[in-house]
């Protein structure tokens, strides 16, 4: 039933389960620029639209995301090396009718005490006190070389209406990784004062370790459409550690994968508009791995598997002029196009959800030139 090449898809399945556990919808890891944050905001806004949230809730969540992204962009470390730990992190999740926004970035250990003291002071203030403190800091005009004197943190607390959660993880003798967790108040009828975000934050830290180990750039767990995929690729395009040629190659394969997933949506038992899937893009061992996951009916698995096996059994030379599925077989031709584009066998995995549904993971590889 399953085909796993050297267990390359196991980490994707582990991530899918972990993200489902805490309803994580989007994770970006890398450098932050204005273009990248714009793409991230579009994806988040698109998901809010599909969840049919009220305009008030959407505006509040969006406003806090903007502040969080500006804060991590402003404070990303430009002087550290290009190690995995130096890349920034942005995560958004929805759980129990609440949104959680998490950012991460490298900080010098010498700044930990100041950051901790500032957050503790912010958390000790009531709403009106926080407003006055914001004005006090703003009027003082103390601007650091990173563009602020804690105004971003103060504004996040003001806009969220809740305490800020945070932790530091030691990276080296001189640096630590700073995780910041924000919970926007969405409805005055929901009491969030007793909510402990420790478990949620710890789960994100665990996932971040997998992300670093697998060198993952993007994870999107949500609803797919053409626009959302373009914005996902936009965040990849903003990675300054990927050459233009490599980006172009990745884009081509990713577009083929998107077309395949769209065609595969007809195989789902559930309404494809209401069934989220997952996209993972990572780089490892001089290769890009692009992974998609969707739900599929158990009754359609054999047909899909036969087409995948047929394509995988062809050599690269046989792929050139091969038309085994016929021009009207959209599903088969999408698989063939993917095989031709990547010139690698397609890895796939069917995970049983229940008697009627499976979760289908499919992965292709792009060699880095």
C-alpha positions in Angstrom: 0.0 0.0 0.0 2.8 2.4 0.8 6.1 3.2 -0.9 8.7 5.1 1.2 12.1 5.6 -0.2 14.7 5.6 2.6 12.0 6.9 5.0 12.2 10.3 3.3 8.5 10.9 3.9 8.3 9.8 7.5 9.3 13.3 8.7 6.5 14.8 6.6 4.0 12.5 8.2 5.3 13.3 11.7 5.0 17.0 10.9 1.5 16.6 9.6 0.4 14.9 12.8 2.1 17.4 14.9 0.6 20.3 13.0 -2.9 18.7 13.2 -2.5 18.3 16.9 -2.1 22.0 17.5 -3.9 23.2 14.3 -0.7 24.8 13.0 -1.7 26.4 9.6 1.5 28.0 8.4 5.2 27.9 9.3 7.9 30.0 7.5 11.6 29.7 8.4 14.2 31.9 6.7 15.1 35.5 6.2 12.4 38.1 6.4 11.9 40.9 3.9 9.0 43.1 3.0 8.1 41.0 0.0 8.2 37.8 2.1 6.0 39.3 4.9 3.5 40.5 2.2 3.2 36.9 0.9 2.9 35.5 4.4 0.1 38.0 5.3 -1.8 37.2 2.1 -1.7 33.4 2.9 -2.9 34.1 6.5 -5.6 36.5 5.3 -6.8 34.0 2.7 -7.2 31.3 5.4 -9.1 33.8 7.7 -11.5 34.4 4.8 -12.1 30.7 4.3 -12.7 30.2 8.0 -15.5 32.9 7.7 -14.3 34.9 10.6 -16.0 38.2 11.4 -14.3 41.3 10.1 -13.5 42.4 13.6 -11.6 39.2 14.3 -9.8 39.2 11.0 -8.7 42.8 11.5 -7.4 42.1 15.0 -5.5 38.9 14.0 -4.1 40.6 10.9 -3.0 43.6 12.8 -1.1 41.5 15.3 0.5 39.4 12.6 1.8 42.6 11.0 3.3 43.7 14.2 4.9 40.3 14.9 6.4 40.1 11.4 7.8 43.6 11.6 9.3 42.8 15.0 11.1 39.6 13.8 12.2 41.4 10.6 13.6 44.3 12.6 15.5 42.1 15.0 16.8 39.3 12.8 20.5 39.0 13.3 22.6 40.1 10.3 26.0 39.6 11.9 25.7 35.9 12.7 26.7 33.1 10.2 24.3 31.4 7.9 23.7 28.4 10.3 20.2 26.9 10.5 19.6 28.5 13.9 20.1 32.0 12.6 17.0 31.9 10.4 13.8 33.6 11.6 10.6 31.8 12.4 6.9 32.6 12.0 4.0 30.3 13.0 0.3 30.8 13.1 -2.3 28.4 14.5 -5.9 28.3 15.5 -7.0 26.1 18.4 -10.2 26.1 20.5 -11.5 29.2 18.8 -8.2 31.1 19.6 -5.3 32.1 17.4 -1.7 31.8 18.4 1.1 33.7 16.7 4.7 32.7 17.3 7.9 34.2 16.1 11.5 33.3 16.6 14.8 34.9 16.0 18.4 34.7 17.2 19.5 37.2 20.0 22.8 37.9 21.7 22.9 36.5 25.2 23.9 39.9 26.5 20.4 41.1 25.5 18.4 38.4 27.3 18.1 40.2 30.6 16.8 43.4 29.0 14.3 41.5 26.8 13.0 39.5 29.8 12.7 42.5 32.0 10.9 44.4 29.3 8.4 41.6 28.7 7.8 41.1 32.4 7.1 44.8 32.9 4.7 44.7 29.9 2.9 41.7 31.4 2.6 43.4 34.7 0.6 46.4 33.3 -3.1 46.7 32.9 -4.7 48.0 29.7 -4.6 51.7 30.6 -1.1 51.5 32.1 0.1 49.8 29.0 -1.2 52.6 26.9 0.5 55.2 29.0 3.8 53.2 29.0 3.7 53.1 25.2 3.3 56.8 25.1 6.1 57.2 27.6 8.6 55.1 25.6 7.5 56.8 22.4 8.0 60.3 23.8 11.4 59.3 25.3 12.6 58.8 21.7 15.1 56.1 22.6 15.6 54.4 19.3 18.0 51.4 19.0 19.9 50.4 16.0 17.2 47.8 15.3 14.6 50.5 15.0 12.8 50.6 18.3 13.0 50.5 22.1 10.5 47.7 22.7 7.6 49.5 21.1 6.9 46.5 19.0 6.5 44.3 22.1 4.4 46.8 23.8 2.2 47.2 20.8 1.7 43.4 20.5 0.6 43.2 24.1 -1.8 46.2 23.6 -3.3 44.8 20.4 -3.6 41.2 21.6 -5.1 42.1 25.0 -3.1 39.3 26.6 0.2 38.6 28.3 3.2 37.7 26.1 4.7 34.3 26.5 8.4 33.7 25.7 11.4 31.5 26.2 15.0 31.4 25.2 16.9 28.3 23.9 20.7 28.4 24.1 22.5 28.1 20.7 26.1 28.9 21.5 28.2 30.7 24.1 27.1 34.0 22.7 23.7 33.5 21.2 20.2 32.1 22.1 17.0 31.6 20.2 14.2 33.8 21.3 10.6 32.5 21.0 7.7 34.9 21.4 4.1 33.6 21.7 1.1 35.9 21.3 -2.6 35.1 21.8 -5.0 37.7 20.5 -8.3 38.2 22.4 -11.0 37.5 19.8 -14.2 37.6 21.8 -14.9 39.2 25.1 -17.1 36.2 26.1 -14.1 33.9 26.0 -11.8 34.2 29.0 -8.2 33.7 28.0 -6.7 34.8 31.3 -6.3 31.2 32.6 -5.0 29.9 29.3 -1.5 28.4 29.5 0.4 28.6 26.3 3.3 26.6 27.5 2.2 23.3 25.9 1.5 25.0 22.6 4.8 26.8 22.6 6.7 23.7 23.6 5.1 21.8 20.7 6.3 24.5 18.3 9.8 24.4 19.7 9.8 20.6 19.1 8.5 21.1 15.5 11.2 23.8 15.0 13.9 21.2 15.8 12.5 18.9 13.1 12.4 21.9 10.7 16.0 22.7 11.4 17.1 19.1 11.1 15.3 18.7 7.8 16.2 22.3 6.6 12.6 23.1 5.9 11.8 26.5 4.3 8.0 26.5 4.2 5.1 24.5 5.6 1.6 25.3 4.7 -1.3 23.4 6.3 -4.5 24.8 4.9 -6.7 25.3 1.9 -5.2 25.2 -1.6 -5.9 27.5 -4.5 -3.8 29.1 -7.3 -3.3 32.4 -5.4 -2.2 30.7 -2.2 0.4 28.6 -4.0 1.8 31.6 -5.9 2.3 33.3 -2.5 4.0 30.2 -1.1 6.4 30.3 -4.0 6.8 34.0 -3.4 8.2 33.3 0.1 10.6 30.8 -1.5 11.6 33.3 -4.1 12.7 35.6 -1.3 15.3 33.2 0.0 18.6 34.8 -0.7 20.4 31.5 -0.3 18.8 30.1 -3.4 20.2 31.1 -6.8 17.9 32.4 -9.6 18.5 29.2 -11.6 17.6 27.0 -8.7 14.5 29.0 -7.9 13.3 28.7 -11.5 13.8 25.0 -11.5 12.0 24.6 -8.2 9.1 26.8 -9.4 8.6 24.7 -12.5 8.4 21.5 -10.5 6.2 23.1 -7.8 3.7 24.4 -10.4 3.5 20.8 -11.8 2.9 19.5 -8.4 0.1 22.1 -7.8 -1.6 21.1 -11.0 -1.3 17.5 -10.0 -2.9 18.2 -6.6 -5.7 20.2 -8.1 -6.5 17.2 -10.5 -6.1 14.8 -7.6 -8.8 16.7 -5.6 -11.4 14.9 -7.7 -10.3 11.7 -6.0 -11.3 13.0 -2.5 -14.4 11.8 -0.7 -14.8 15.1 1.0 -15.5 18.5 -0.5 -12.1 19.6 -1.8 -12.9 23.2 -0.9 -13.3 22.3 2.8 -10.5 19.7 3.0 -7.1 21.1 4.0 -3.8 19.7 2.8 -0.2 20.3 3.5 2.8 21.6 1.5 6.4 21.2 2.6 9.5 22.6 0.8 12.9 21.7 2.2 16.5 21.5 1.1 18.8 18.6 2.1 21.9 16.9 0.6 22.0 19.3 -2.4 18.4 18.6 -3.3 15.0 20.3 -2.9 12.2 18.1 -1.6 8.7 19.3 -2.4 6.0 17.4 -0.6 2.2 17.6 -0.9 -0.4 15.9 1.3 -4.1 15.4 0.6 -7.0 13.2 1.7 -8.1 10.6 -0.8 -10.8 7.9 -0.8 -9.7 4.4 -0.1 -11.6 3.2 -3.2 -9.4 5.4 -5.5 -6.0 4.3 -4.1 -5.3 1.4 -6.4 -6.0 3.5 -9.5 -3.6 6.2 -8.3 -1.0 3.8 -7.2 -1.0 1.9 -10.5 -0.4 5.2 -12.4 2.4 6.2 -10.0 4.1 2.8 -10.3 3.8 2.9 -14.1 5.5 6.3 -14.3 8.2 5.2 -11.8 9.1 2.1 -13.8 10.0 4.1 -16.9 13.6 5.2 -17.4 14.3 8.8 -18.2 14.9 7.9 -21.8 11.5 6.1 -22.0 9.8 9.1 -20.5 10.6 11.4 -23.4 8.1 10.1 -26.0 6.0 7.9 -23.7 2.2 8.4 -23.8 1.0 5.4 -21.9 -2.0 7.0 -20.3 -3.5 8.7 -23.4 -4.1 12.4 -23.9 -7.5 12.4 -22.1 -6.1 10.9 -18.8 -5.5 14.1 -16.9 -4.4 12.4 -13.7 -2.0 10.0 -15.5 -0.5 12.8 -17.6 -0.1 15.0 -14.5 2.0 12.2 -12.9 4.0 11.8 -16.1 4.7 15.5 -16.4 5.9 15.4 -12.8 8.2 12.4 -13.5 9.6 14.1 -16.6 10.2 17.4 -14.9 12.0 16.0 -11.9 13.7 13.1 -13.7 13.4 11.3 -10.3 11.1 8.5 -9.1 8.1 9.9 -7.2 7.9 8.9 -3.6 4.5 8.5 -2.0 2.8 7.3 1.1 -0.8 6.4 2.0 -1.7 6.8 5.7 -5.0 5.2 6.8 -7.4 7.7 8.5 -10.5 5.5 8.6 -12.1 2.8 6.5 -13.1 5.3 3.8 -10.2 7.8 3.8 -6.5 7.9 3.6 -4.0 10.7 3.8 -1.8 10.7 0.7 1.7 12.2 0.7 3.6 12.6 -2.5 7.1 14.0 -2.9 9.4 15.0 -5.8 13.1 15.9 -5.8 14.9 18.8 -7.6 18.7 18.6 -7.9 20.5 21.8 -7.0 22.8 22.7 -9.9 
